[in-house]
C-alpha cells in the first residue's frame, strides 16, 4: 500500500529535496508552504505522516501540531533550525513523535520516516508481551482496547497517539515489571537506543497527564528511581 507523506516548510528547496528522495522510495508526497495550507490539506486529504517545520508563517509548526492533535492521531515529525532541548521537549509534549534538527542529512529523514511508518502501520500488534487474544487490558479505572488502540478511563475515551498507545501497552501488558528507559525505547520505537533520556521522560509525562488524577503523584505509571518505570498491578486497586 502506498503511503502519503505531507511535507510542510516555507523553504521550497527543503521540500523539493525531501520530495526527490521520498518519491524514489515509492511514497506519495503532498506539499504545503505554511501552516494554514497544511491544515487545509490535513482536513481534506488522507495522510499517513506529516513532517512539520516549526518556524512558518500564518500558523507555525507548534500551533499546527496543537490543532492536528485535537483531531488526528497520524504520526508527526518536527523539523527545527533550533537545536535546543527546550524546543525538542515542547514539541514532544505537544504530541510530536520525533524531532529532527536542521541542517539534516536527507537520508536520515527518509530513514526516520520509514521507521515511523513501520512502527505505526506495519507493526500494529500490541507492544509488550505477546497475548493469545486481543482482549482489553484493564487495571484500576483504565481499560486499553488493543483492537481499536483506544484507552478508556472510567468509561471515558482518552485519545492517544500511536507512540503513546505502544508505550502504554508495553507497560500495562506487564504490570509490576520494571522497564529501563533503554528497554522502553527499543520496545516501542523498534530501534536501537541512541537518544538521551528526554524522549522517554517526555512521553511518560504526557501519558501521566492523561491517565493520572494528579500527574505529579502518579498512581499508575510509577518511577523506580535509578532503574526506570513500572505500571501498577491490578491488586493495587482492590
Backbone as CSV, one residue per row, in Angstrom:
resi,resn,N_x,N_y,N_z,CA_x,CA_y,CA_z,C_x,C_y,C_z
1,UNK,0.834,-1.197,0.000,0.000,0.000,0.000,0.872,1.252,0.000
2,UNK,0.602,2.177,-0.922,1.392,3.406,-0.987,0.990,4.354,0.138
3,UNK,1.973,4.844,0.879,1.729,5.767,1.982,1.878,7.216,1.508
4,UNK,1.121,8.108,2.154,1.141,9.525,1.806,1.798,10.327,2.910
5,UNK,2.772,11.135,2.551,3.511,11.968,3.500,3.286,13.431,3.142
6,UNK,2.919,14.225,4.139,2.763,15.670,3.958,4.030,16.368,4.428
7,UNK,4.640,17.155,3.541,5.821,17.953,3.872,5.397,19.408,4.023
8,UNK,5.720,20.012,5.166,5.300,21.387,5.445,6.523,22.207,5.830
9,UNK,6.879,23.161,4.972,8.039,24.021,5.237,7.931,25.233,4.313
10,UNK,8.266,26.416,4.815,8.209,27.598,3.950,9.435,27.710,3.046
11,UNK,10.393,26.819,3.235,11.573,26.756,2.380,11.325,25.725,1.274
12,UNK,11.069,26.211,0.065,10.728,25.313,-1.040,11.870,24.370,-1.404
13,UNK,13.105,24.820,-1.215,14.249,23.965,-1.542,14.281,22.727,-0.649
14,UNK,13.929,22.894,0.615,13.907,21.755,1.533,12.825,20.762,1.108
15,UNK,11.648,21.273,0.775,10.573,20.380,0.345,10.949,19.648,-0.935
16,UNK,11.519,20.360,-1.897,11.895,19.713,-3.162,12.955,18.651,-2.939
17,UNK,13.903,18.929,-2.036,14.956,17.950,-1.747,14.371,16.692,-1.121
18,UNK,13.555,16.861,-0.092,12.958,15.699,0.567,12.011,14.956,-0.366
19,UNK,11.266,15.713,-1.164,10.333,15.086,-2.107,11.080,14.191,-3.088
20,UNK,12.218,14.660,-3.565,13.021,13.882,-4.507,13.412,12.531,-3.915
21,UNK,13.889,12.559,-2.671,14.326,11.320,-2.019,13.135,10.419,-1.686
22,UNK,12.066,11.011,-1.196,10.930,10.208,-0.729,10.151,9.581,-1.877
23,UNK,10.005,10.311,-2.999,9.295,9.727,-4.143,10.074,8.555,-4.722
24,UNK,11.395,8.592,-4.625,12.202,7.449,-5.074,11.929,6.219,-4.218
25,UNK,11.456,6.447,-2.989,11.126,5.344,-2.080,9.688,4.859,-2.259
26,UNK,8.980,5.418,-3.243,7.629,4.967,-3.536,6.540,5.628,-2.715
27,UNK,6.878,6.720,-2.029,5.891,7.421,-1.208,5.190,8.508,-2.015
28,UNK,3.923,8.730,-1.709,3.166,9.833,-2.309,3.393,11.069,-1.445
29,UNK,3.752,12.191,-2.085,4.132,13.390,-1.345,3.134,14.514,-1.606
30,UNK,2.653,15.118,-0.528,1.865,16.336,-0.589,2.705,17.469,-0.011
31,UNK,2.514,18.692,-0.545,3.343,19.827,-0.132,2.485,20.960,0.420
32,UNK,3.023,21.640,1.424,2.394,22.859,1.944,3.514,23.784,2.395
33,UNK,3.300,25.101,2.204,4.377,26.055,2.452,4.082,26.994,3.622
34,UNK,2.978,26.757,4.305,2.716,27.441,5.566,1.712,26.599,6.346
35,UNK,1.505,26.958,7.609,0.646,26.149,8.456,-0.806,26.121,8.027
36,UNK,-1.303,27.238,7.490,-2.700,27.299,7.064,-2.952,26.356,5.880
37,UNK,-2.043,26.373,4.899,-2.158,25.441,3.771,-2.132,23.995,4.265
38,UNK,-1.241,23.722,5.206,-1.100,22.361,5.726,-2.374,21.903,6.423
39,UNK,-2.984,22.791,7.219,-4.195,22.436,7.947,-5.331,22.107,6.980
40,UNK,-5.455,22.886,5.906,-6.462,22.600,4.880,-6.205,21.239,4.243
41,UNK,-4.946,20.963,3.958,-4.568,19.689,3.342,-4.887,18.516,4.271
42,UNK,-4.573,18.672,5.548,-4.834,17.608,6.525,-6.316,17.291,6.608
43,UNK,-7.149,18.323,6.515,-8.593,18.135,6.640,-9.228,17.493,5.411
44,UNK,-8.569,17.610,4.257,-9.198,17.147,3.021,-8.484,15.975,2.351
45,UNK,-7.321,15.601,2.844,-6.567,14.506,2.244,-6.391,13.380,3.270
46,UNK,-6.144,12.179,2.766,-5.816,11.045,3.626,-4.288,10.995,3.769
47,UNK,-3.792,11.349,4.938,-2.348,11.491,5.161,-1.891,10.474,6.198
48,UNK,-0.780,9.811,5.918,-0.254,8.790,6.829,0.792,9.343,7.790
49,UNK,1.483,10.412,7.404,2.529,11.002,8.253,2.767,12.432,7.805
50,UNK,3.040,13.314,8.771,3.330,14.714,8.455,4.702,15.100,8.988
51,UNK,5.435,15.859,8.172,6.718,16.432,8.579,6.526,17.939,8.631
52,UNK,6.640,18.526,9.814,6.317,19.937,10.010,7.546,20.727,10.434
53,UNK,7.798,21.833,9.734,8.794,22.790,10.203,8.173,23.615,11.330
54,UNK,8.976,24.032,12.298,8.441,24.823,13.407,8.238,26.280,13.008
55,UNK,9.228,26.869,12.358,9.162,28.294,12.021,8.519,28.476,10.656
56,UNK,7.200,28.838,10.658,6.474,29.046,9.411,5.520,30.225,9.576
57,UNK,5.134,30.865,8.458,4.153,31.955,8.530,2.732,31.443,8.727
58,UNK,1.856,32.357,9.117,0.419,32.130,9.311,0.146,31.224,10.517
59,UNK,0.417,29.945,10.397,0.400,29.034,11.548,1.782,28.418,11.646
60,UNK,2.448,28.548,12.799,3.747,27.891,12.902,3.553,26.414,13.237
61,UNK,4.654,25.681,13.245,4.573,24.237,13.432,3.969,23.828,14.757
62,UNK,4.254,24.576,15.805,3.710,24.255,17.125,2.193,24.469,17.146
63,UNK,1.743,25.585,16.590,0.295,25.851,16.531,-0.424,24.809,15.683
64,UNK,0.188,24.457,14.550,-0.404,23.447,13.676,-0.468,22.101,14.385
65,UNK,0.578,21.754,15.114,0.606,20.492,15.845,-0.518,20.428,16.884
66,UNK,-0.751,21.539,17.574,-1.830,21.572,18.560,-3.195,21.364,17.902
67,UNK,-3.419,22.007,16.760,-4.668,21.801,16.023,-4.812,20.349,15.583
68,UNK,-3.741,19.830,15.029,-3.752,18.479,14.490,-4.043,17.448,15.578
69,UNK,-3.388,17.590,16.718,-3.538,16.601,17.788,-4.926,16.622,18.430
70,UNK,-5.643,17.712,18.265,-7.003,17.773,18.808,-7.950,16.860,18.040
71,UNK,-7.580,16.488,16.808,-8.498,15.713,15.969,-7.892,14.481,15.318
72,UNK,-6.560,14.435,15.166,-5.933,13.372,14.386,-4.841,12.664,15.184
73,UNK,-4.615,11.386,14.825,-3.605,10.582,15.508,-2.406,10.266,14.615
74,UNK,-2.382,10.787,13.394,-1.300,10.435,12.477,0.056,10.847,13.057
75,UNK,1.119,10.083,12.769,2.443,10.417,13.308,2.975,11.723,12.729
76,UNK,3.710,12.459,13.563,4.245,13.771,13.191,5.727,13.838,13.536
77,UNK,6.515,14.293,12.567,7.935,14.567,12.790,8.138,16.073,12.668
78,UNK,8.751,16.678,13.663,9.037,18.109,13.639,10.437,18.367,13.115
79,UNK,10.568,19.420,12.315,11.867,19.915,11.867,12.101,21.281,12.506
80,UNK,13.333,21.537,12.916,13.612,22.845,13.507,15.073,23.212,13.323
81,UNK,15.295,24.513,13.019,16.665,25.025,12.948,17.224,25.265,14.332
82,UNK,16.346,25.254,15.341,16.774,25.433,16.718,17.135,24.083,17.312
83,UNK,18.367,23.928,17.708,18.806,22.646,18.261,18.916,22.763,19.773
84,UNK,17.792,23.058,20.418,17.771,23.204,21.862,16.842,22.169,22.472
85,UNK,17.230,21.650,23.634,16.400,20.645,24.287,15.006,21.180,24.572
86,UNK,14.891,22.477,24.900,13.585,23.037,25.242,12.617,22.946,24.068
87,UNK,13.113,23.185,22.839,12.254,23.083,21.648,11.837,21.639,21.404
88,UNK,12.791,20.737,21.562,12.505,19.322,21.361,11.479,18.834,22.382
89,UNK,11.676,19.181,23.640,10.767,18.737,24.692,9.377,19.310,24.488
90,UNK,9.293,20.597,24.111,7.993,21.216,23.860,7.265,20.482,22.746
91,UNK,7.960,20.217,21.646,7.340,19.524,20.522,6.846,18.144,20.905
92,UNK,7.654,17.395,21.641,7.256,16.057,22.056,6.080,16.108,23.027
93,UNK,6.082,17.072,23.924,4.986,17.186,24.897,3.660,17.522,24.209
94,UNK,3.735,18.274,23.130,2.516,18.663,22.419,2.003,17.565,21.492
95,UNK,2.788,16.499,21.332,2.269,15.379,20.546,3.103,14.947,19.360
96,UNK,4.273,15.571,19.138,5.137,15.105,18.052,5.706,13.733,18.403
97,UNK,5.962,12.917,17.388,6.505,11.583,17.606,8.015,11.536,17.413
98,UNK,8.568,12.523,16.736,10.016,12.562,16.530,10.412,14.006,16.238
99,UNK,11.700,14.292,16.337,12.210,15.657,16.188,13.558,15.578,15.477
100,UNK,13.711,16.352,14.415,14.969,16.367,13.652,15.445,17.806,13.541
101,UNK,16.708,18.029,13.859,17.273,19.374,13.807,17.861,19.663,12.430
102,UNK,17.700,20.920,11.991,18.358,21.392,10.779,19.739,21.927,11.140
103,UNK,20.691,21.826,10.224,20.648,21.111,8.938,20.643,19.606,9.168
104,UNK,20.078,18.878,8.217,19.952,17.434,8.375,20.436,16.732,7.117
105,UNK,20.733,15.462,7.280,21.039,14.604,6.143,19.714,14.068,5.620
106,UNK,19.358,14.337,4.353,18.055,13.868,3.844,17.875,12.362,3.956
107,UNK,18.969,11.613,3.906,18.867,10.167,4.041,18.421,9.782,5.454
108,UNK,18.838,10.575,6.453,18.386,10.319,7.820,16.891,10.595,7.937
109,UNK,16.423,11.686,7.319,14.994,11.999,7.368,14.186,10.880,6.719
110,UNK,14.650,10.399,5.568,13.968,9.296,4.883,13.916,8.069,5.793
111,UNK,15.039,7.761,6.445,15.093,6.595,7.333,14.145,6.759,8.512
112,UNK,14.078,7.979,9.082,13.179,8.224,10.215,11.715,8.085,9.783
113,UNK,11.398,8.582,8.592,10.029,8.484,8.082,9.636,7.020,7.886
114,UNK,10.524,6.243,7.279,10.232,4.822,7.077,10.061,4.110,8.418
115,UNK,10.924,4.421,9.374,10.823,3.788,10.695,9.503,4.134,11.360
116,UNK,9.089,5.399,11.263,7.830,5.823,11.879,6.628,5.160,11.199
117,UNK,6.667,5.048,9.873,5.577,4.387,9.157,5.493,2.909,9.527
118,UNK,6.660,2.253,9.666,6.657,0.843,10.065,6.057,0.685,11.454
119,UNK,6.493,1.526,12.385,6.019,1.401,13.762,4.518,1.645,13.856
120,UNK,4.022,2.586,13.064,2.624,2.990,13.181,1.679,2.059,12.443
121,UNK,2.090,1.573,11.266,1.147,0.842,10.420,1.514,-0.622,10.188
122,UNK,2.813,-0.933,10.084,3.198,-2.302,9.777,3.319,-3.161,11.028
123,UNK,3.831,-2.567,12.121,3.978,-3.301,13.375,2.839,-2.897,14.298
124,UNK,1.615,-3.199,13.888,0.458,-2.648,14.586,-0.058,-3.548,15.697
125,UNK,0.678,-4.675,15.966,0.248,-5.522,17.056,0.565,-4.840,18.384
126,UNK,-0.132,-5.176,19.447,0.132,-4.552,20.732,1.572,-4.739,21.156
127,UNK,2.187,-3.666,21.679,3.541,-3.768,22.184,3.533,-4.533,23.495
128,UNK,4.719,-5.021,23.886,4.832,-5.717,25.152,4.702,-7.215,24.941
129,UNK,4.586,-7.979,26.031,4.488,-9.428,25.931,3.352,-9.858,25.012
130,UNK,3.585,-10.902,24.228,2.586,-11.373,23.268,1.378,-11.916,24.015
131,UNK,0.202,-11.546,23.569,-1.025,-12.036,24.164,-1.686,-13.023,23.218
132,UNK,-2.376,-14.036,23.780,-3.061,-15.007,22.952,-4.270,-14.392,22.261
133,UNK,-4.881,-13.386,22.883,-6.043,-12.736,22.295,-5.833,-11.229,22.353
134,UNK,-6.784,-10.519,21.737,-6.735,-9.066,21.796,-7.730,-8.550,22.830
135,UNK,-7.894,-9.307,23.891,-8.772,-8.862,24.963,-8.235,-7.572,25.569
136,UNK,-9.108,-6.639,25.945,-8.647,-5.390,26.555,-7.869,-5.655,27.841
137,UNK,-6.941,-4.775,28.140,-6.200,-4.821,29.393,-6.825,-3.819,30.348
138,UNK,-7.267,-4.291,31.518,-7.926,-3.417,32.487,-7.160,-3.408,33.803
139,UNK,-6.837,-2.215,34.270,-6.181,-2.028,35.562,-6.766,-0.771,36.191
140,UNK,-7.306,-0.923,37.406,-7.946,0.220,38.041,-9.096,0.731,37.190
141,UNK,-9.102,2.048,36.964,-10.154,2.653,36.137,-9.804,2.643,34.657
142,UNK,-8.637,2.111,34.312,-8.163,2.161,32.930,-8.477,0.870,32.190
143,UNK,-8.911,1.006,30.934,-9.080,-0.132,30.047,-8.465,0.218,28.696
144,UNK,-7.483,-0.574,28.271,-6.810,-0.350,26.991,-7.336,-1.357,25.980
145,UNK,-8.023,-0.849,24.976,-8.603,-1.671,23.911,-7.559,-1.870,22.832
146,UNK,-7.063,-3.116,22.693,-5.982,-3.395,21.743,-6.485,-3.536,20.313
147,UNK,-7.767,-3.769,20.141,-8.315,-3.882,18.786,-8.388,-2.522,18.114
148,UNK,-8.903,-1.536,18.836,-9.052,-0.187,18.287,-7.958,0.769,18.752
149,UNK,-7.029,0.271,19.600,-5.927,1.100,20.114,-6.462,2.355,20.815
150,UNK,-7.437,2.145,21.688,-8.091,3.243,22.383,-8.017,2.999,23.885
151,UNK,-7.829,4.058,24.652,-7.805,3.983,26.107,-9.096,4.561,26.675
152,UNK,-9.633,3.888,27.681,-10.795,4.396,28.402,-10.433,4.535,29.875
153,UNK,-10.844,5.641,30.472,-10.681,5.840,31.909,-12.051,6.081,32.505
154,UNK,-12.476,5.161,33.363,-13.812,5.218,33.958,-14.875,5.378,32.876
155,UNK,-14.669,4.687,31.749,-15.630,4.708,30.656,-15.473,5.852,29.681
156,UNK,-14.601,6.792,29.980,-14.408,7.959,29.100,-13.224,7.709,28.174
157,UNK,-13.420,7.898,26.866,-12.360,7.667,25.904,-11.286,8.746,26.011
158,UNK,-10.023,8.314,25.987,-8.875,9.222,26.037,-8.060,9.015,24.770
159,UNK,-7.852,10.076,24.034,-7.122,9.989,22.767,-5.636,9.732,23.007
160,UNK,-5.061,8.818,22.224,-3.639,8.501,22.300,-3.013,8.589,20.915
161,UNK,-1.774,9.034,20.851,-1.012,8.919,19.616,-0.535,7.479,19.480
162,UNK,-0.007,7.118,18.311,0.480,5.751,18.099,1.584,5.404,19.085
163,UNK,2.511,6.334,19.307,3.611,6.072,20.233,3.091,5.952,21.660
164,UNK,2.162,6.818,22.047,1.595,6.744,23.400,0.890,5.405,23.616
165,UNK,0.149,4.944,22.608,-0.520,3.652,22.733,0.501,2.532,22.942
166,UNK,1.527,2.500,22.125,2.504,1.415,22.222,3.266,1.461,23.544
167,UNK,3.575,2.663,24.013,4.265,2.797,25.291,3.358,2.327,26.435
168,UNK,2.097,2.744,26.404,1.166,2.347,27.454,0.895,0.841,27.406
169,UNK,0.760,0.293,26.199,0.525,-1.146,26.068,1.698,-1.939,26.620
170,UNK,2.914,-1.485,26.346,4.100,-2.161,26.865,4.051,-2.232,28.388
171,UNK,3.714,-1.125,29.027,3.684,-1.069,30.489,2.489,-1.844,31.057
172,UNK,1.298,-1.641,30.487,0.097,-2.273,31.037,0.066,-3.778,30.820
173,UNK,0.695,-4.258,29.756,0.699,-5.694,29.486,1.655,-6.454,30.398
174,UNK,2.455,-5.722,31.155,3.391,-6.358,32.097,3.361,-5.595,33.418
175,UNK,2.207,-5.539,34.084,2.101,-4.762,35.329,3.080,-5.257,36.387
176,UNK,3.730,-4.308,37.044,4.696,-4.647,38.081,6.109,-4.852,37.576
177,UNK,6.269,-5.041,36.274,7.618,-5.226,35.722,8.297,-3.881,35.564
178,UNK,9.562,-3.810,35.959,10.330,-2.576,35.809,11.004,-2.566,34.436
179,UNK,10.753,-1.505,33.674,11.389,-1.307,32.372,12.393,-0.175,32.487
180,UNK,13.602,-0.387,31.980,14.555,0.711,31.889,14.168,1.602,30.717
181,UNK,14.723,2.811,30.672,14.455,3.706,29.535,14.911,3.059,28.237
182,UNK,16.044,2.376,28.264,16.560,1.709,27.079,15.589,0.621,26.611
183,UNK,15.076,-0.181,27.528,14.137,-1.241,27.157,12.861,-0.669,26.550
184,UNK,12.356,0.405,27.146,11.136,1.020,26.617,11.360,1.584,25.226
185,UNK,12.482,2.271,25.035,12.748,2.866,23.731,12.851,1.790,22.657
186,UNK,13.611,0.737,22.923,13.810,-0.292,21.904,12.550,-1.114,21.679
187,UNK,11.704,-1.253,22.712,10.443,-1.974,22.558,9.439,-1.162,21.753
188,UNK,9.315,0.123,22.072,8.268,0.954,21.489,8.688,1.535,20.141
189,UNK,9.932,2.014,20.055,10.387,2.640,18.815,10.980,1.631,17.836
190,UNK,11.201,0.392,18.285,11.744,-0.681,17.429,13.077,-0.286,16.817
191,UNK,13.863,0.471,17.560,15.180,0.892,17.106,16.174,0.761,18.249
192,UNK,17.459,0.746,17.879,18.498,0.747,18.909,18.445,2.066,19.674
193,UNK,18.641,1.994,20.979,18.561,3.181,21.842,19.740,4.099,21.537
194,UNK,19.442,5.263,20.934,20.506,6.176,20.550,20.289,7.578,21.098
195,UNK,19.113,7.848,21.671,18.815,9.194,22.136,19.060,9.316,23.626
196,UNK,19.031,10.556,24.120,19.117,10.739,25.554,17.779,10.377,26.185
197,UNK,17.700,10.507,27.506,16.517,10.054,28.225,15.312,10.971,28.029
198,UNK,15.503,12.153,27.438,14.407,13.116,27.350,13.197,12.578,26.607
199,UNK,13.416,11.830,25.538,12.302,11.336,24.735,11.366,10.474,25.570
200,UNK,11.917,9.504,26.295,11.094,8.643,27.139,10.435,9.453,28.241
201,UNK,11.193,10.323,28.893,10.648,11.110,30.006,9.477,11.974,29.565
202,UNK,9.600,12.587,28.393,8.534,13.456,27.907,7.278,12.640,27.581
203,UNK,7.432,11.495,26.938,6.268,10.679,26.608,5.616,10.107,27.870
204,UNK,6.409,9.730,28.860,5.843,9.272,30.130,5.067,10.407,30.784
205,UNK,5.614,11.612,30.747,4.937,12.771,31.331,3.607,13.026,30.631
206,UNK,3.584,12.908,29.299,2.348,13.102,28.550,1.304,12.059,28.921
207,UNK,1.736,10.807,29.076,0.798,9.758,29.465,0.242,10.013,30.864
208,UNK,1.100,10.452,31.775,0.629,10.740,33.134,-0.404,11.860,33.131
209,UNK,-0.201,12.848,32.268,-1.189,13.925,32.178,-2.559,13.383,31.773
210,UNK,-2.560,12.275,31.029,-3.821,11.730,30.518,-4.454,10.704,31.454
211,UNK,-3.635,9.936,32.203,-4.201,8.821,32.967,-4.250,9.070,34.474
212,UNK,-3.418,9.971,34.981,-3.339,10.171,36.425,-4.268,11.290,36.884
213,UNK,-4.841,11.134,38.081,-5.613,12.216,38.674,-4.709,13.383,39.036
214,UNK,-3.545,13.052,39.615,-2.534,14.058,39.962,-1.229,13.609,39.313
215,UNK,-0.886,14.136,38.134,0.286,13.651,37.399,1.590,13.667,38.194
216,UNK,1.747,14.612,39.096,2.983,14.679,39.882,2.985,13.679,41.039
217,UNK,1.844,13.033,41.268,1.753,11.970,42.270,1.148,10.735,41.593
218,UNK,1.886,10.126,40.669,1.325,9.065,39.830,0.961,7.806,40.622
219,UNK,-0.178,7.251,40.263,-0.647,6.001,40.846,-0.432,4.843,39.876
220,UNK,-0.608,5.119,38.586,-0.489,4.067,37.581,0.942,3.900,37.071
221,UNK,1.514,4.960,36.526,2.857,4.872,35.922,3.869,5.366,36.951
222,UNK,4.588,4.441,37.540,5.432,4.751,38.683,6.916,4.785,38.290
223,UNK,7.609,5.758,38.809,9.055,5.863,38.602,9.773,5.044,39.659
224,UNK,10.672,4.176,39.208,11.533,3.431,40.124,12.911,4.076,40.028
225,UNK,13.226,4.887,41.006,14.414,5.732,40.947,15.678,4.929,40.664
226,UNK,16.417,5.387,39.666,17.669,4.744,39.295,17.508,3.534,38.398
227,UNK,16.252,3.107,38.153,16.014,1.921,37.325,15.156,2.223,36.102
228,UNK,13.970,2.808,36.315,13.097,3.071,35.172,11.667,3.275,35.604
229,UNK,10.734,2.567,34.940,9.312,2.754,35.196,8.606,1.401,35.277
230,UNK,7.494,1.388,36.022,6.637,0.209,36.036,5.190,0.654,36.137
231,UNK,4.282,-0.234,35.716,2.858,0.046,35.799,2.278,-0.680,37.005
232,UNK,1.298,-0.060,37.641,0.662,-0.644,38.816,0.002,-1.986,38.479
233,UNK,-0.112,-2.848,39.485,-0.780,-4.141,39.322,-2.266,-3.999,39.633
234,UNK,-3.040,-4.970,39.158,-4.482,-4.960,39.431,-4.753,-5.012,40.932
235,UNK,-3.933,-5.765,41.660,-4.142,-5.895,43.108,-3.992,-4.579,43.841
236,UNK,-3.291,-3.613,43.246,-3.101,-2.324,43.900,-4.406,-1.560,44.021
237,UNK,-5.448,-1.975,43.294,-6.696,-1.210,43.277,-7.849,-1.979,43.918
238,UNK,-7.528,-3.031,44.664,-8.573,-3.809,45.347,-8.680,-3.367,46.800
